Amino acid sequence: QVQLVESGGGLVQPRGSLRLSCAASSLRFNAYTWGWYRQAPGPGKARELVASISFRGNTNYADSVKGRFTISRDNAKNTVYLQMNNLKPDDTAVYYCNRDPSFDFWGQGTLVTVSS
């Protein structure tokens, strides 16, 4: 089974920046489109895809993060990154990486809290 290990979250003030990393133990890492997902706190909040990157490096972003977040990948390291700038309180969530479309299992995620 693929292991997904996210890191880099923390507490940051509004307009601050964070860089998330995800190490994926997949022999087919290079072939997949990878995504960053997030799930905000509170009942009924669904996990949403916020950014994805294809094996060719083509990227897509949710409207809510476009222009602020940048997804990238390092195929030699089986790692996906999410650079998050100009963070807002609404970005507070647990962030997960997974294939797009996702596997039926998830890593532990990394918590991002945007608050003054």
N, C-alpha and C positions, 0 to 999 in steps of 0.2 A: 504494500500500500504506500502511496505517496505521502511523505511527511511535509507539512507546511508550517514554517516557523516564522512568525511575524515579530518585528521588534521596532523600537524607535519612538513609541508613543510617550506621552507625558502630559504635564500641565503646561499650558502656554497662554500668554495673554492675547487678547484680540489684536489682530494685525501682525501677530508673530508667525514664525515658520517652524516646521518640523520636517524631517525626512524619515520616512518609514522604509524598512527593508523586509524582504520576504525570501527566505531560503527554501527552495523546493527540491526534494529528493526524487526527481523523476528522470528516468533514462530518456524520456521523450520531451524533455523541457523545451528544447529548441523548436519543436514542431507545433507547440500549442500557442494559442492566444491566452494571455494571462490578464487577470483583472484584479483591481482593488474594489472591495465591497465595504459597506459600513452599515452598522445597525445602531441607531440612536437609542438612548435610554428611554424607558417608559413602556407602558402596555400598548400592544397593537402596532409597534413600530417594526416594519418589515426590513429585512436586509436589502440594501440596494446596491447596484453596481455603479460606481462613480467614475471609473476609468478602466480602459483596456488597451492592450498593445498586442498586435499580431506578431507572428514570427518574422514578418518583414519589417516590423517597426512602425506599422500604421497605428495611429492612436485614435481613441474616441473618449469623449468626456460627457458626463451629465451636465446639463445646463447650469446646475447649481455650483459647479466647481470650475467650469470652463474659464480659462484665463488666470486661474489661481493655482491649480494643481498640474503637475507634470509627471506622467508615468514613464518609466524607462526600464530597460532590462539589460542584464549582462549574461549572455548565454554561456560564457566560459565559466561563470560562477554559479549558474542556475539560480540567479537572484533577480528579483523584481523590486523596483524602488517606486516610491511615491513622494515627490517633493511637494510640500504643501506650503503655500505662501498666503499672506493676507488672511489668516485664519479668522473665522467668525464663531461666535458661540453656537450657531446652528451646525457647525462642523463637529461638535462634540458627539462622539460615538466610539464604539469598538470597531476597529478596522481589521479586515481580513483580506488575505489574498487567496486566490483560487484560479483554476482554469476558467475560461469563458467559452462555453457554458461550464458551470461548476461541476466538480466531482460531487459525490453524495456524502462527502465528509469534509470537515473544516479543521483548521488549526485553532489555537487558543485565542488568536486575535491580539491586538494591542490597543490599549485604551488611549484615546486622545481627548483631553479635556481643555476646552477653550474658555477661559474665565479670567476676569480681572480680580 
